Amino acid sequence: MTDQFAKKAEAWSARFSEPVSDLVKRYTASVFFDKRLALFDIQGSLAHAEMLAAQGIISAADRAEIERGMAQIRSEIEAGQFEWLLDLEDVHLNIEKRLTELVGDAGKRLHTGRSRNDQVATDIRLYMRAAIDDILALLRSLRGALTDLAERNADTIMPGFTHLQVAQPVTFGHHLLAYVEMFGRDAERMADTRRRVNRLPLGAAALAGTTFPIDRLRVARTLGFEDVCHNSLDAVSDRDFAIEFTAAASVLMMHISRMSEELVTWMSPRIGFIDIADRFCTGSSIMPQKKNPDVPELARGKTGRVYGHLMGLLTLMKGQPLAYNKDNQEDKEPLFDTVDTVLDTLRIFTDMASGITVKPDNMRAAALQGYATATDLADYLVKKGLPFRDAHEAVAHAVRACDDAKCDLSEMSLERLREFSPLIEQDVFAVLTLEGSVAARDHVGGTAPNQVRAAIARVRAQLAE
């Protein structure tokens, strides 16, 4: 082998009679996106080296040299001084080459008892575990910010909608707590996914395990894994954890998108329930009066992007035989982009929640439209002894009369209301007010202000755990 060829040689080059073409190198290389795994690769390698030394597979001196070299490589990466080479294809070979430059044969011994197959699977799991922890912390912050806003608006009345039609009065605090619940379930899903992420594939080697007397459980303990992957074929080829994470991220982004849709709608001047702080909005290049809610709009769009990554990963895996295949290199970019999208979205939405200005007068005026207390009148009649279906019919006639007269139920005289049922008495007007309507929903999960405050206390206790 000539010196020139040796400089370009890959880890498997002795098997081949000609070097890989530059086009193939560019097509197959992953280093320029998987280099984000570098610190996790170092973390996994140090645990592997510690185990190899403990098992007598490499010497204590080799382990010390590996640790010294890895410390320098880490410093170079963190300082932005590490040279990433396309010829070396991926993050693993780049780090291994630099380690060998720094510590010689000890660097070459590091790969004993492992393969890039189980190495990359370990790196991704370490990365995913850290990403999920970041997401859980941000979900906690977002839930806290929304809870703060809900507490300030526990008594703020707005219309509740079904079919986008005014249905019944609710409080804005109660409405916001619905999203707090959604994001709470997202946190549960992420935490549950983390359990399956947190299993160690290292030790599976290429696909069949290794002949060296390794101690996989020792490595798992060192790296903080809860268990090892128990089948070597599955360990190197499994990407269920990535798909499961992206599925959980898709549900999370669906919740973000639902909230985004409401924020956009509420900010419209025709609705005018809220205003979003200027720092989250943009103007128009031609219409000087415009204030566009770009952040929630873009979040709706990014939701589709995350859905696409889920479909991409499912499609990537559906035709793969056991065990590892090069197809799996394509798991990283959609996975990384999903993580980046979710993290950025949660950060900006947490900040945006603190910059929402509520317009309670507009909310109240909207709640007075659409006969929002009609159900309360029906319930009132039922409590007076009228069967519900008869009460429903009586109130329907009253609403129709109000529609003709262009008035609200609360604006009708007692005499007029009694035309629809003789059971109606003076106390009906307490039922027909917006405040009376929301206060009457006084049970766990209801919109009554004291129940909203009780729900807020429960959330704060959860967040403090």
N, C-alpha and C positions, 0 to 999 in steps of 0.2 A: 504494500500500500504506500503510495507516495505521500510526502508530507502535506502537499496541497489537498489531496483527497482526505487525509486524516483530519485536517482542520474542519472539513465540512461533514465528516461522518456522523451519522445518527447512531443511536444505541444498537441498532440491528443491522448496520451497514455491511458487516462481513458476509451476510447471507446473499447480498445482491451484487450484480456485475456492473451496475451503473448507478450513478446518484439519482435521487429524485429530481424531476424537472422543477424549474422555478414556478411554473404554473400550478403543478400539483402541490408544491409547498404552500403557496398562497391559498389554494383551495382547501387544504386539509389542516392548516395551522389554526390554533385556537389561542395562541399566546396573548394576542392583543385584546381579548375579552376575558380569558380565564386567569389573567395575571391578578385579578382582584382576589383570587384564592391564595395568593402567595403567603400571607401570614398564617393562614390556616394550614397550608402545606408544610410550613416550617414547624408549626405546633404539632402536627401529626408525625412528622419525621423525628422530632426530638423524643416523643413518647416511644416511637418504634426503636430508636437507638438505645434508649434507656432499657427497654425490654431485652434487646439483643445482648447488651452487656450483662444484664442480670442473669440471662440464660447461658452466658459463656459463649455465645455465638460470635461476638466481636469482643475485643479487649476493652478494658476500662480506659486505656490510653486513646484508642480509636474513638470511643464515645466522647471523651473530653475534647478531642480535636474537632469532632463533628459539632459539638456545642459551641466551641469557639468560632468555627466558621459560620455557623448559622446565626450567631449573634452579629457578626459583621454583615452578613447578607441582609438581615433584618434592618440594620441601621442604614444600609445603602438603599433599600426599598423605601423606607420611611422618609429618607432625605431626597428621594427622587433621583438618585444617582445610579441605580441599578440599570445595566444595559440589557434590554430584552431583545433576543435574537430570533428572527423569523425562522432561521435554519434549524433551530432547536424545537420548533413546533408548538410546545406548550409550556405552561408555568413550571411543571415538574422537571423537565429536562433542562430548562434554563437555570433553575436553582441548583440542580445536581451538578451541572457543568461548572458553575461558579464555585460551589463547595469544593469540587475536586481541584480547581485552580488554587484555592486557599489552603487546603489541608492534605492534598495528595491522595494516597491510597485509602485513607480512612473515609474519604468522601465516596470512593467507589464501593466501599463495603456497606454503605448505608442501605442500599437497595436489596440486601440479602433478605430473603424470606418474604418479599412482597413484590407486587406488580403495579404498573401504573393503573391497572383496572381497579384494584382495591384501594389504591392510593387516592385516586380521583374521587371514588365513591365516599371515602372518608372525608376528604377536603370539602366536598359539597355538603355533607351532613353537618360538619362543623360550621360552615358558612350559614346554612339554613337555620341551625340552632340559634346562632347569634342574631340573625335577621328576625326570627320569630320573637326573640326576647325584646328586640327594639320595637317591633310592632305592638307587642303587648304593653310596653311602657307608653307608647303613643296613644293606644286605645284608651288606656287609663286617663291620660291627660285630656283627650277629647271628651270622654264621658264626664270628667270633672268640669270642663269648660261649659258643656251643655247643661249640666246640673246647676252650675252657678247662674246661668241665664234663666233656667226654669224657676229657680228660687225667687229671682227678682220679678217673675211674672206668674207666680202661683195664683194670683187673683185676676190676672188680665184675661178678659173674656174675648173669645174669637168664635167664629162659626166652625163647627166640625162638619166635614163633608163626607158624603158617599156619592159616587158617580159624579163628583165635582159639583154636586148640588148641595145647598145648605141643608143640613140634616138636624143637628142639635147643637146647642151651645157647649163649648168646652173651654178650658183655660189654656192659654198659650204654654204655661208651664207643663200641663199635662201632655200637650202635643209634643213638646220637646223631649219629655221623658220617654216617649215611644221610641225615639232614636237612641236614647241612652240604653234602653232594653236591647235594641237591635245590635248595637256595638258591644253590649255585654255578651250576647250570644257569639258574636265574632271572636271575642277574646276566649270564650270557652272552646270554640272550634280550633283556634290557633294553639291553645295550650294542649288540647288533645292530640293535634297533629304533631306537636313537638315530641310527644312520647314516642311516636313511631320514627321520627327523624333521629332520635337519640339512641340509636343502636349502631354498634361498631362493625363495619365491614372489613376492616384491616385484618389481615391474616388469611383471607380467602385467596390471596395471591391472584394469579391470572383467572382461575376458575375452579381449581380442584384442591386448593389448600397448598401447603408447602411441606417439604421433608424435614425442615429444620424444627427443632424443639421449641417452638414459640409459645408464649403465654399471652393469649388474646385477652383474657380477663384482666391481666395486669395493665395492658394498654388501655382497655376500656375504663378502668378505675382512674388511671392517670389523666385521661382526656375528659373524664366526667360523663361518660356514656352509661346509661342505665343497664344496658345489656349488649350482647354481641348478636350479629346476624348468624343464625344457626345453620344455614346451608350455604356452602361456598359459591355454588352456581347462582343462587338468588342474590347473594351479597353483592356480587359485582354487576349484576344486570338489573337489579331492582331500581326503579325510579318512581314507585308508588308514592313515596313520601313527597317527591317534587310535584306530582300530579295532585295529591291531596292538599298540599299547601296552596297550589294555584287555584284549586276549587274553593278552598276557604277564602282565599284572597278575592275570588270572583264574587262570592256572596257578600263579603265586606264592601267591595266596590259597588255592588248593586244597592246596598244601603246608602252609601255615599251618593249614588246617582239619584236615588229617590229624594233624599234631602236636598240635593242640588236643584232638582226640578221644582221643589216647593220654594226654595230660596229665590230662584229666578222668577217664579210666578208672584211671590209675595212682594218682590221689589218692583214689579211693573207698576207704573203710575196709576193704572186703572184699578189695581188692587191696593197697593200702598200700605201693606201691613208692616214692612220693615225697610230699613236702609242698610246697605253694606258699606263698611268703611271704604274710603276712596282708594286706599292702598291695594285693595283687592279688585279694583275695577279699572276699566280703560275707557277712553273716549272714542270719538269717530274722526276719521280724517276729513270728513266733509260736513258732518252735522255737529255743530259746536255744543248743542244742548245735551248730547248723549252721555249717559253714564252706564256702561255695559257691565253686567256681572260676569266677567270673563272667567273667574276662578271656578264657580260652580258649573258654568257651561262646559269648560274644558274637562272638569272632572267627569261629567256625563260621557264625554267622548273617550276619555281614558278608561272608563269602565269597559267599553267595547274592546279596547286594546287588550285588557287583562283577560276578558273572555276568549279572545283569539289565542292568547298564549295557552290557555287551558286546552282548547281544541287542538292546538299544535302539538302539545305534549302527549295527549291521548293518541293522536294520529301517529306520532313518532314511535310510540311503543307497540302499537297494535299488531304489527307484523313481525316482530323480532323473535327469532328463536333463541333459546339459551345457548351461550351465556352472553358475554359482553360483545357488542357490535359497535362499529365506528359511528353508526347512527346516533349513539348516545352522546356524542360530542355536541349534537344540536340541542341538547337539553338546557345548556347553560345560558344562552342569550335570552330566550323567553323567560327563564327563571330569574335571571338577574334583573331584567326589565320589569318583571312583576314586582320584585322586591323594591326596586327604586320607585316605581309608580305608587305603590301603597305607602311607603315611608314618606315620600314627598307630599302625597295627598293628605295623610293624617296630620303632618306637621302644619300645613297651611290651613286646614280646616279648624284645627285647634286654635290657631291664631285668629282666624276669621270669626269664630264664634264669639270672641271677646270684642269684636268690632261691629256687632250687629246692634242697630238702634231700632227699638220696637216702637210702633205707632199705635198705642192702645185705642185711641179714639176711632181710627179707621177700622180697627178690628171689631170694636163694639158696634159701629154703624153697620158693618157687614153682617154681624150676627142678628141684627134686627130685621134683616131681609130674609124672605123665604120661610117665614112662620116657623122659626127654629124651636118654639116652645109648644108646638102642636102635640107632640108625644106626651108632654107634661100634662096637657089638658086631658088627653085620653086616660092617662094614669090616674088623674084626679077623679074622673068619672068612675073608673074601676073601683077606686077606694071608696066611692060612695055607694057601690053595690051593682053598678051596671056591668054586664058581661063585656069583655074586652072588644069583641067584634062589633057589638052595638056602640060602644064608646068610640071605636075607630070610625064608624060610619057617621056618628053625630059630629065628630070633630072635622071630618072631611067636608061636611056641609058647611060648617062654620068657616073653614078655610076658604071655601069657594065664595062664600058671602064676603069675606074680607078682601078677596081678590077683586070682586066686583066693586067694592066700596073703596079700594086702594087704602086699606088701613091694616094695622097689625091686630092680632087677637087681643093683645093687652089694651088696645084702644077702643074696643067695643064696649058698649054699656052693659051693665049687668042684665038689664031687661032684654037686650038683643041676644046676649049669650044664652039666656034661659029659653029662648025660642028653639034652641037646638037640644036642650035637655033641662027639664025642671029640677034636676039634681044640683045644678050649678048655683052656688051661693056666693056671698061677698068675699069669702076667703079664697076664691079662685084667682084673684089678682096677685096674690103672693106667689102663686104657682106659675103665673105667666111672665114673671120678670126673668131676665137673663140670670141675675144673681140667684134667684130662687131655684132656677133650673139646675145650675151647676152644683149648688149646695145640696140639692136633694140626692145627688149621686154619691152618697156618703158611705162607701164601702171600699174594701181593698181593691185597688185597680180603678176606682172611679175618679171622676174629674173634679170632685169637690175640693176646694182649696186646702182644707185640712188633710185630706187624703193625699193630695199632691205633696204637701210638706212631709207627710209620713213616708211617702215613697222616696223623697229626696234624702231623708234621714237614713233609709235603708241603703240607698246607693252610696252615700258617703261612708257608711260602715263597711260596705264591700270594698270601696276604693282604698280604705285605710288598712285593709288586711295585708 
